[in-house]
């Protein structure tokens, strides 16, 4: 029986060693999938272009050089829309003017982390495997390695979880690049601008070397992501409060979600975009005559 016990323990040690080798083989080769997503520029002036995205991720069409309308006129413009809406049978397509110089594309494309389900499934499977062997007599010789891998996998899981939350918030709050929001929420716009720069730097670094272990185990990354998340949550709270205030100025806004209210407010200086959104208030209208 002593021989059988020794053989059994040796077999378990071999299994644990194979498990550790599997961890190393899998995670050294696993990479993040960062998919390029195009952002359509919104012309603010002749020298400044920004990207504007609604809270639900809907890209807003670019503005032309038509006269600007202040946000204070949005309500009156909507109230006159019943007399000036076009029939949905033959809407006039909008074509932006040809730029006189090549557009700045530095902020038009950004990479977003996608398809992380398989990574989380592997993380769960490997952490379960560690829990099943750690503390056993056969694992005595591998205790340090098992604890090291356990900590690394927990860190990877935590970083990816916060990364996805920050990514979702950042995508929603790109509307802070709207001139309307910047005018009414200057402090939060400045905060978002700082977060936006740090976030894009993180994405650029991850794109250069998308190895899961290289990216997620970077010293201080989790703390940095948590700070970005806190700042974005504050920006979102201010944005929601601003949208609620704008809703109270026009009773029509009470019939649509806050996300859509914010889109109307942010498009107050861009009649073409406001025209493309009017169907949310007037379902049978396809646009505005102006």
C-alpha positions as CSV (number, residue, x, y, z in Angstrom):
1,X,0.0,0.0,0.0
2,X,2.9,2.4,0.7
3,X,4.2,1.8,-2.8
4,X,0.8,2.4,-4.3
5,X,0.5,5.6,-2.3
6,X,3.9,6.8,-3.5
7,X,2.9,6.0,-7.1
8,X,-0.4,7.8,-6.7
9,X,1.3,10.9,-5.3
10,X,3.9,10.9,-8.1
11,X,1.0,10.7,-10.7
12,X,-0.7,13.7,-9.0
13,X,2.6,15.6,-9.0
14,X,3.0,14.9,-12.8
15,X,-0.6,16.1,-13.3
16,X,0.0,19.3,-11.4
17,X,3.2,20.0,-13.4
18,X,1.3,19.4,-16.6
19,X,-1.3,21.8,-15.4
20,X,1.2,24.5,-14.8
21,X,2.8,23.9,-18.2
22,X,-0.7,24.3,-19.7
23,X,-1.2,27.6,-18.0
24,X,2.1,28.9,-19.3
25,X,1.4,27.7,-22.9
26,X,-2.1,29.1,-23.0
27,X,-1.6,32.5,-21.5
28,X,1.7,33.3,-23.2
29,X,0.0,32.8,-26.5
30,X,-3.4,34.4,-25.6
31,X,-3.9,37.9,-27.1
32,X,-6.6,40.6,-26.7
33,X,-8.8,41.3,-29.7
34,X,-8.9,45.0,-30.3
35,X,-11.3,45.8,-33.1
36,X,-10.9,49.1,-35.0
37,X,-14.2,51.2,-34.8
38,X,-14.6,54.2,-36.9
39,X,-15.9,57.4,-35.5
40,X,-17.5,59.9,-37.9
41,X,-16.2,63.5,-37.4
42,X,-18.5,66.3,-36.5
43,X,-17.4,69.7,-37.8
44,X,-17.5,72.4,-35.1
45,X,-15.5,75.1,-37.0
46,X,-13.1,75.4,-39.9
47,X,-10.2,74.5,-37.7
48,X,-11.7,72.0,-35.2
49,X,-13.3,68.7,-35.7
50,X,-14.5,66.3,-33.0
51,X,-16.2,62.9,-32.9
52,X,-19.7,62.8,-31.5
53,X,-21.5,59.7,-30.4
54,X,-24.8,59.3,-28.6
55,X,-25.2,57.4,-25.3
56,X,-26.6,54.4,-27.1
57,X,-23.6,54.2,-29.5
58,X,-25.4,55.7,-32.5
59,X,-23.1,57.7,-34.8
60,X,-24.4,61.1,-35.7
61,X,-24.0,62.4,-39.2
62,X,-21.5,65.2,-39.9
63,X,-22.7,68.8,-40.0
64,X,-22.3,71.1,-42.9
65,X,-21.5,74.8,-43.0
66,X,-25.2,75.8,-42.5
67,X,-26.0,78.5,-40.0
68,X,-25.7,77.4,-36.4
69,X,-28.7,77.3,-34.1
70,X,-28.1,77.8,-30.4
71,X,-29.4,75.1,-27.9
72,X,-31.9,77.7,-26.5
73,X,-33.7,77.5,-29.8
74,X,-34.1,73.7,-29.9
75,X,-37.5,73.8,-28.1
76,X,-39.0,76.5,-30.4
77,X,-37.6,74.6,-33.4
78,X,-39.3,71.4,-32.3
79,X,-42.6,73.2,-31.6
80,X,-42.7,74.5,-35.2
81,X,-41.9,71.1,-36.7
82,X,-45.5,70.1,-37.1
83,X,-45.8,72.8,-39.7
84,X,-42.5,72.1,-41.4
85,X,-42.0,68.4,-41.4
86,X,-41.5,66.6,-44.7
87,X,-43.4,63.5,-45.7
88,X,-41.4,60.3,-45.4
89,X,-42.0,59.4,-49.0
90,X,-39.0,61.2,-50.6
91,X,-36.6,62.5,-48.0
92,X,-33.7,64.6,-49.4
93,X,-30.4,62.9,-48.8
94,X,-27.8,64.9,-47.0
95,X,-24.3,65.2,-48.6
96,X,-21.5,66.9,-46.7
97,X,-19.4,69.4,-48.6
98,X,-16.1,68.3,-49.9
99,X,-13.3,69.4,-47.6
100,X,-10.8,71.8,-49.0
101,X,-8.0,70.0,-47.1
102,X,-7.4,66.4,-46.0
103,X,-9.4,65.7,-42.7
104,X,-7.7,64.9,-39.5
105,X,-8.3,61.2,-39.0
106,X,-6.4,60.8,-35.7
107,X,-9.5,60.6,-33.6
108,X,-11.8,59.0,-36.2
109,X,-10.8,55.4,-35.5
110,X,-10.3,53.8,-32.2
111,X,-9.8,50.2,-31.2
112,X,-12.2,48.6,-28.7
113,X,-11.8,45.4,-26.8
114,X,-14.1,42.7,-28.1
115,X,-14.8,39.0,-27.9
116,X,-13.6,38.5,-24.3
117,X,-16.0,35.7,-23.4
118,X,-13.5,33.0,-24.2
119,X,-10.8,34.7,-22.1
120,X,-13.2,34.8,-19.1
121,X,-14.2,31.2,-19.6
122,X,-10.5,30.1,-19.6
123,X,-9.8,32.2,-16.6
124,X,-12.7,30.5,-14.7
125,X,-11.6,27.1,-15.8
126,X,-8.0,27.6,-14.8
127,X,-8.8,29.1,-11.4
128,X,-11.1,26.2,-10.7
129,X,-8.3,23.8,-11.5
130,X,-5.9,25.6,-9.1
131,X,-8.5,25.6,-6.3
132,X,-9.0,21.8,-6.8
133,X,-5.3,21.0,-6.3
134,X,-3.9,23.7,-4.0
135,X,-3.5,22.6,-0.4
136,X,-3.2,18.9,-1.3
137,X,-0.2,16.9,-0.3
138,X,0.8,16.4,-3.9
139,X,0.9,20.2,-4.5
140,X,3.4,20.8,-1.7
141,X,6.3,21.1,-4.2
142,X,4.3,23.5,-6.4
143,X,2.8,25.8,-3.8
144,X,4.7,28.9,-4.9
145,X,3.9,28.4,-8.6
146,X,0.2,27.7,-7.9
147,X,-0.1,30.8,-5.8
148,X,1.7,32.8,-8.4
149,X,-0.6,31.7,-11.2
150,X,-3.6,32.2,-9.0
151,X,-2.7,35.8,-8.3
152,X,-1.9,36.4,-12.0
153,X,-5.2,35.0,-13.2
154,X,-7.2,37.0,-10.6
155,X,-5.4,40.2,-11.7
156,X,-6.1,39.5,-15.4
157,X,-9.8,38.9,-14.6
158,X,-10.0,42.1,-12.5
159,X,-8.2,44.2,-15.1
160,X,-10.4,43.0,-18.0
161,X,-13.6,43.5,-16.0
162,X,-12.7,47.1,-15.2
163,X,-11.4,47.7,-18.7
164,X,-14.7,46.7,-20.2
165,X,-16.6,48.9,-17.8
166,X,-14.4,51.9,-18.6
167,X,-14.8,51.2,-22.3
168,X,-18.6,51.2,-22.0
169,X,-18.6,54.5,-20.1
170,X,-16.1,56.1,-22.4
171,X,-18.2,55.1,-25.5
172,X,-21.3,56.6,-23.9
173,X,-19.6,59.8,-22.8
174,X,-17.9,60.7,-26.1
175,X,-20.8,63.1,-26.4
176,X,-18.7,65.3,-24.1
177,X,-16.8,66.3,-27.3
178,X,-20.0,68.1,-28.4
179,X,-19.6,71.9,-28.3
180,X,-23.0,72.1,-26.6
181,X,-22.0,69.9,-23.7
182,X,-18.6,71.6,-23.4
183,X,-20.3,75.0,-23.1
184,X,-22.7,73.9,-20.3
185,X,-20.4,71.5,-18.5
186,X,-16.9,72.9,-18.9
187,X,-15.4,71.3,-15.8
188,X,-16.7,67.8,-16.6
189,X,-15.6,68.3,-20.2
190,X,-12.1,69.0,-19.1
191,X,-12.2,65.9,-16.9
192,X,-13.4,63.8,-19.8
193,X,-10.7,65.3,-22.1
194,X,-8.0,64.2,-19.7
195,X,-9.6,60.7,-19.3
196,X,-9.9,60.4,-23.1
197,X,-6.2,61.1,-23.6
198,X,-5.2,58.5,-21.0
199,X,-7.7,56.0,-22.4
200,X,-6.4,56.3,-25.9
201,X,-2.8,56.0,-24.7
202,X,-3.8,52.7,-23.0
203,X,-5.5,51.4,-26.2
204,X,-2.5,52.4,-28.3
205,X,-0.1,50.6,-25.9
206,X,-2.3,47.5,-25.9
207,X,-2.6,47.5,-29.7
208,X,1.2,47.6,-30.0
209,X,1.5,44.5,-27.9
210,X,-1.9,42.8,-27.4
211,X,-0.6,39.9,-25.2
212,X,-3.0,39.3,-22.4
213,X,-0.3,38.9,-19.8
214,X,1.7,41.9,-21.0
215,X,-1.2,44.2,-21.0
216,X,-3.1,43.0,-17.9
217,X,-0.2,42.4,-15.7
218,X,1.3,45.8,-16.2
219,X,2.2,47.4,-12.9
220,X,-0.4,50.0,-11.7
221,X,-2.8,49.3,-14.6
222,X,-5.7,48.2,-12.4
223,X,-5.4,51.3,-10.2
224,X,-5.2,53.5,-13.3
225,X,-8.3,51.9,-14.8
226,X,-10.2,52.3,-11.5
227,X,-9.4,56.0,-11.4
228,X,-10.6,56.4,-15.0
229,X,-13.8,54.6,-14.1
230,X,-14.4,56.9,-11.1
231,X,-13.9,60.0,-13.2
232,X,-16.2,58.7,-16.0
233,X,-18.9,57.9,-13.5
234,X,-18.7,61.5,-12.2
235,X,-18.9,62.8,-15.8
236,X,-21.9,60.5,-16.5
237,X,-23.7,61.7,-13.4
238,X,-23.3,65.4,-14.5
239,X,-24.4,64.5,-18.0
240,X,-27.6,62.8,-16.7
241,X,-28.4,65.8,-14.5
242,X,-27.9,68.1,-17.5
243,X,-30.2,66.0,-19.7
244,X,-32.9,66.0,-17.0
245,X,-32.7,69.8,-16.8
246,X,-33.1,70.0,-20.6
247,X,-36.1,67.6,-20.5
248,X,-37.9,69.9,-18.1
249,X,-37.6,72.8,-20.6
250,X,-39.6,70.9,-23.2
251,X,-42.5,68.6,-22.2
252,X,-42.1,66.6,-25.4
253,X,-38.8,65.3,-24.1
254,X,-40.6,63.5,-21.3
255,X,-41.8,60.9,-23.9
256,X,-38.3,59.8,-24.9
257,X,-35.4,58.3,-23.0
258,X,-32.7,60.6,-21.5
259,X,-30.2,59.3,-24.0
260,X,-32.3,60.7,-26.8
261,X,-32.9,63.9,-25.0
262,X,-29.2,64.4,-24.8
263,X,-28.8,63.8,-28.5
264,X,-31.3,66.5,-29.3
265,X,-29.5,68.9,-26.9
266,X,-26.1,68.1,-28.4
267,X,-27.5,68.6,-31.9
268,X,-29.0,72.0,-31.1
269,X,-26.3,73.8,-33.2
270,X,-26.5,71.4,-36.1
271,X,-29.8,71.5,-37.8
272,X,-29.0,68.6,-40.2
273,X,-28.5,66.3,-37.3
274,X,-31.5,67.6,-35.5
275,X,-33.5,66.8,-38.7
276,X,-32.3,63.2,-38.6
277,X,-33.5,62.8,-35.0
278,X,-36.9,64.4,-35.4
279,X,-38.6,61.0,-36.0
280,X,-38.0,60.1,-32.4
281,X,-40.5,62.8,-31.4
282,X,-42.6,62.7,-34.5
283,X,-42.6,59.1,-35.8
284,X,-44.2,60.0,-39.1
285,X,-41.7,62.8,-39.9
286,X,-38.5,62.1,-41.8
287,X,-36.9,65.5,-41.4
288,X,-37.2,69.3,-41.1
289,X,-37.4,72.0,-43.7
290,X,-35.1,74.9,-43.0
